Amino acid sequence: MAENGGTAGGAGAVFIKRVKKVEAGAHGGAWKIAYADFVTAMMAFFLLLWLLNSVTQEQLEGISNYFAPASIAPTTSGAGGVLGGQTIAAEGSEVSARAKPTVSLELPPPKTGLGGDESTETQKPEEAAEEAKKEAEEVKQEAIEQAEQKQFEKAESELKQALQNIPGAAELQKSLMVDNTPEGLRIQIVDQEGLAMFPSGGAEPLGRARRMLEMVKKVVEKMPQKIAISGHTDGTKFGSGSEYTNWELSVDRANAARRVLRDLGLPLDRLSRVVGKADTEPLLTADPNNARNRRLSIVLLRGTAPKAAAEPAEGPAGEAAGEPTGEPAGDPAAEPK
């Protein structure tokens, strides 16, 4: 009975107290918004400082004038309106006497961190003069090249015309080739089947070759450019054991052409080089033994015209230039053409 009574009286009751926790204000997110606004404002401020430092004083004044345009009328009502009671054609109707003059400037893109240094200012007079001189030289050089090209075209026309006046012109037309190359105007005297310019394996030009060289000399002597002569052979080799090869043969033929031109009166100082190329540069690559691969090449070299005409060189020194020093060693067993 006692136990039951005690229980009924509430002596053994259990009470649970729940406490609701509330976060402190300092731990909220409102401060982040304020901090972001502060950082944005600082970034804008430093961006403004950078922009002010990257333009010149004249550019700053141009920007200032853009945002402060001059008024075109002294008042804003009545007769002092836009036209001030005058027609648009009347002198003074568009500009007020009290308005400040404005300046219009084209602002170039600013250069980072340079401000008003000399690099953003106009070009120095010395640099401008140097560029003007360079442009003038380029124009002059272009004019010289164009004049030289016209000379080459005229020489080509004269050669083709002169070919008609020599004996046997019909059969020799295919023996003369004239073309413009990056090196200069190239004149080639080539062999044909049954119509050679040199005897087989020999370096002494035949009569028809001399007539063509005389024709070439009459044209090239009018030109101021230097001349390069090269000899070419076909792919036929000399017999085994022979010390005389296509190299010696091509050099001897080129040198023989030099002597003929000299005897015809061409000044020796017009010559730039005399070389032999054997069969290394065939005219017909697919047929190295073709007769047309045997040829003389005379080139008027581009850009070699002297500023003043030089006196012809005379004396044994000129004769010795490119002159062969010995006879061919031994008779070839098989002579190429």
C-alpha positions in Angstrom: 0.0 0.0 0.0 2.8 2.4 0.8 4.6 1.7 -2.4 1.5 2.3 -4.4 0.7 5.4 -2.6 4.2 6.8 -3.1 4.0 6.2 -6.7 0.6 7.9 -7.0 1.9 10.9 -5.2 4.5 11.6 -7.9 7.6 10.9 -5.9 9.1 8.7 -8.6 8.2 10.9 -11.7 10.9 11.7 -14.3 11.0 15.1 -16.1 12.9 15.7 -19.4 13.9 19.3 -20.3 14.7 20.0 -23.9 17.0 23.0 -24.6 16.8 24.6 -28.1 20.2 25.8 -29.3 20.3 29.0 -31.3 23.4 29.9 -33.4 25.2 33.1 -32.6 25.0 36.0 -35.0 28.7 36.0 -35.7 28.4 32.6 -37.3 25.9 33.7 -40.0 26.5 34.4 -43.7 25.7 38.1 -43.9 29.3 39.2 -43.5 30.2 37.4 -46.7 28.0 39.7 -48.8 29.6 42.7 -47.2 33.1 41.4 -47.8 32.3 40.6 -51.4 31.1 44.2 -52.0 34.3 45.5 -50.4 36.5 43.4 -52.6 34.6 44.4 -55.7 35.0 48.1 -54.8 38.7 47.7 -54.3 39.1 45.9 -57.6 37.3 48.7 -59.4 39.4 51.2 -57.6 42.7 49.6 -58.6 41.4 49.1 -62.2 40.7 52.8 -62.3 44.2 53.6 -61.1 45.6 51.3 -63.8 43.6 53.0 -66.5 44.7 56.4 -65.4 48.3 55.4 -65.6 48.1 53.7 -69.0 47.0 56.8 -71.0 48.7 60.1 -71.8 47.6 63.5 -70.6 46.3 64.4 -74.1 44.1 61.2 -74.1 42.8 62.1 -70.6 41.8 65.6 -71.9 40.1 64.1 -74.9 38.0 61.8 -72.6 37.2 64.8 -70.4 36.0 66.8 -73.4 33.9 63.9 -74.6 31.9 63.8 -71.3 31.6 67.7 -71.2 30.4 68.8 -74.6 30.1 72.5 -75.3 26.6 74.1 -75.3 25.5 75.5 -78.7 23.2 78.1 -77.1 23.5 80.6 -74.2 20.0 79.7 -72.9 17.6 76.8 -73.0 14.3 78.7 -73.6 12.7 81.2 -75.9 14.9 82.5 -78.7 18.0 81.1 -77.1 17.0 77.6 -78.0 18.9 75.2 -80.3 19.2 77.6 -83.2 18.8 80.8 -81.2 16.3 82.3 -83.7 18.7 81.8 -86.6 18.7 79.5 -89.6 21.1 76.6 -89.5 23.0 78.1 -92.5 23.7 81.4 -90.7 27.2 81.8 -89.4 27.4 81.4 -85.7 24.1 79.6 -85.2 25.9 76.3 -84.3 28.5 77.6 -81.9 28.0 79.8 -78.8 30.4 82.7 -78.1 30.6 81.6 -74.5 31.2 78.0 -75.2 34.7 76.5 -74.8 36.3 75.1 -77.9 36.4 71.3 -78.0 39.1 69.0 -79.2 38.4 65.7 -81.1 41.0 63.0 -80.7 41.2 59.4 -81.9 42.4 57.4 -78.9 44.7 54.5 -79.7 44.5 51.4 -77.5 46.4 51.9 -74.3 49.6 50.0 -73.6 49.8 48.3 -70.2 52.0 50.1 -67.7 53.6 52.5 -70.1 51.8 55.7 -69.2 53.2 58.7 -70.9 56.5 57.1 -71.9 58.2 57.9 -75.2 57.1 54.5 -76.5 53.5 55.8 -76.7 54.4 59.1 -78.4 54.9 59.8 -82.0 57.7 58.2 -84.0 61.1 59.9 -83.6 62.3 62.0 -86.6 65.4 59.8 -87.0 63.3 56.6 -87.3 60.9 58.2 -89.7 63.7 59.4 -91.9 65.3 55.9 -91.9 62.0 54.3 -92.9 61.5 56.9 -95.6 65.0 56.2 -97.0 64.4 52.4 -96.9 61.1 52.8 -98.8 62.8 55.0 -101.4 65.5 52.4 -101.9 62.9 49.7 -102.3 61.0 51.7 -104.9 64.3 52.4 -106.7 65.3 48.8 -106.7 61.9 47.7 -108.0 62.2 50.3 -110.9 65.7 48.9 -111.7 64.3 45.3 -111.8 61.5 46.4 -114.1 63.8 48.2 -116.4 66.1 45.2 -116.5 63.2 42.9 -117.3 62.3 45.2 -120.3 65.9 45.0 -121.5 65.8 41.2 -121.4 62.5 41.1 -123.3 64.0 43.4 -125.9 67.2 41.3 -126.2 65.1 38.2 -126.6 63.1 39.8 -129.4 66.3 41.0 -131.2 67.9 37.5 -131.0 64.9 35.9 -132.6 64.9 38.6 -135.3 68.6 38.3 -135.9 68.3 34.5 -136.3 66.3 35.1 -139.5 69.2 37.0 -141.1 71.9 34.4 -140.8 72.5 31.6 -143.5 70.6 28.4 -142.8 68.1 30.2 -140.4 65.4 27.6 -141.0 67.5 24.7 -139.7 69.1 26.7 -136.9 65.9 28.0 -135.3 65.6 24.9 -133.1 69.2 25.3 -132.1 68.5 28.6 -130.3 66.6 28.8 -127.0 66.0 32.0 -125.1 64.2 32.1 -121.7 64.0 34.2 -118.6 65.2 32.5 -115.4 65.7 33.7 -111.8 69.4 33.9 -112.6 68.9 36.1 -115.7 68.3 36.0 -119.5 69.5 32.6 -120.6 70.6 32.0 -124.2 71.3 28.4 -125.2 72.9 27.1 -128.4 71.9 23.4 -128.6 72.8 20.5 -130.9 70.2 18.7 -133.0 70.3 15.2 -134.5 72.6 15.6 -137.5 73.3 19.3 -136.7 76.0 19.5 -134.1 77.8 22.7 -133.0 81.1 20.9 -132.1 82.8 17.9 -133.7 82.3 14.6 -131.8 84.4 14.7 -128.7 86.0 17.9 -129.8 86.1 21.5 -128.3 86.6 23.6 -131.5 83.2 25.1 -132.6 82.0 24.5 -136.1 81.1 27.2 -138.5 77.4 27.3 -137.6 78.3 27.6 -134.0 80.6 30.6 -134.7 77.8 32.3 -136.7 75.4 31.9 -133.8 77.9 33.1 -131.3 78.5 36.2 -133.5 74.7 36.8 -133.5 74.6 36.5 -129.7 77.5 38.8 -129.3 75.8 41.6 -131.3 72.9 41.5 -128.9 74.6 41.0 -125.5 77.2 43.7 -126.2 74.3 46.2 -126.0 73.4 45.0 -122.5 75.2 46.1 -119.3 74.9 42.9 -117.4 77.8 40.4 -116.7 77.9 37.2 -118.6 78.2 33.6 -117.4 79.1 30.8 -119.9 78.6 27.1 -119.2 79.2 24.0 -121.3 77.0 20.9 -121.2 77.4 17.4 -122.7 75.2 14.4 -123.1 75.4 11.3 -121.0 77.7 9.3 -123.3 81.0 8.5 -121.5 84.5 8.3 -122.8 86.2 4.9 -123.0 87.5 3.3 -119.9 91.0 4.3 -118.9 90.7 7.7 -120.5 91.7 10.7 -118.3 89.7 13.0 -120.5 86.1 13.1 -119.4 82.9 15.0 -120.0 84.0 17.5 -117.4 87.1 18.5 -119.4 85.1 18.5 -122.6 82.4 20.8 -121.2 84.9 23.2 -119.8 86.9 23.3 -123.1 83.8 24.0 -125.1 82.7 26.8 -122.7 86.2 28.3 -122.9 86.2 28.0 -126.7 83.0 30.0 -126.8 84.7 32.6 -124.5 87.6 32.9 -127.0 85.2 33.3 -129.9 83.3 36.1 -128.2 86.6 37.7 -127.2 87.8 37.6 -130.8 84.5 39.2 -132.0 85.2 42.1 -129.7 83.3 41.4 -126.5 85.2 43.0 -123.5 86.7 40.5 -121.2 85.4 42.4 -118.1 81.9 41.4 -119.1 82.6 37.8 -118.2 81.6 36.7 -114.7 82.4 33.0 -115.0 83.2 30.2 -117.4 82.3 26.7 -116.2 81.8 23.2 -117.4 78.9 21.1 -116.0 79.4 17.9 -118.0 76.1 15.9 -118.1 74.9 17.0 -114.6 72.1 19.3 -115.9 70.6 17.6 -119.0 68.0 19.6 -121.0 66.0 16.4 -121.5 66.2 14.5 -118.2 64.3 11.5 -119.5 66.8 11.0 -122.4 70.3 11.8 -121.1 72.0 10.8 -124.4 69.8 13.0 -126.5 71.7 15.4 -128.8 69.9 18.5 -127.4 71.6 17.9 -124.0 74.9 19.0 -125.7 74.7 22.8 -125.6 76.3 26.1 -124.6 74.5 28.3 -122.1 75.2 32.1 -122.0 73.4 33.9 -119.2 73.0 37.7 -118.7 73.1 37.8 -114.9 70.4 39.8 -113.1 71.6 42.7 -110.9 75.1 42.8 -112.3 74.8 45.9 -114.4 77.6 48.4 -113.3 76.8 52.0 -112.4 79.2 53.3 -115.0 80.6 51.7 -118.1 83.9 50.0 -117.5 86.8 50.1 -119.9 87.5 46.8 -121.7 90.3 44.8 -120.0 93.2 44.1 -122.3 96.4 42.2 -121.9 97.5 38.6 -121.4 96.0 38.4 -118.0 92.5 38.5 -119.5 93.5 35.9 -122.0 94.7 33.5 -119.3 91.4 33.7 -117.4 89.8 30.3 -117.9 92.3 29.2 -120.6 93.1 25.5 -120.6 96.6 24.7 -119.5 97.2 21.3 -121.2 96.1 19.0 -124.0 93.8 16.1 -123.5 95.7 13.1 -122.1 95.5 10.3 -124.6 93.1 9.6 -127.5 89.6 8.6 -126.2 88.6 5.1 -127.2 85.0 6.2 -127.6 84.2 9.9 -128.1 81.0 11.3 -126.7 79.4 14.2 -128.5 
